[in-house]
């Protein structure tokens, strides 16, 4: 970068200075995040994501179940430090209702990419069917 006051001073008294900065990354694009799989297993659930960024390394991952607080999650290799990472979120206990799992991934310059996975509701065993009695009732 060169700064000069030549535009406001005569040539004999004009001054200029130059400074070279360290290299820096210009990255305004967020990481791309995609759902690889989402499954329920027993009373829990597992969701796998892949995140990538073409310009800088990924630095952090976090998830939220429904509207709960964000939780940090490490990539599958144990450290979020590459331009491409996979993440596995294991939820040991989730009820049978539908749930939304959101994953956020950040790159080195602070850009954020987001993806979401829907865990569908599970049928409740013994639930009423059309033409059958509900709980505490009798069939016609």
Order of alpha helices (4+ residues) and beta strands (2+ residues): beta-beta-beta-beta-beta-beta-beta-beta-beta
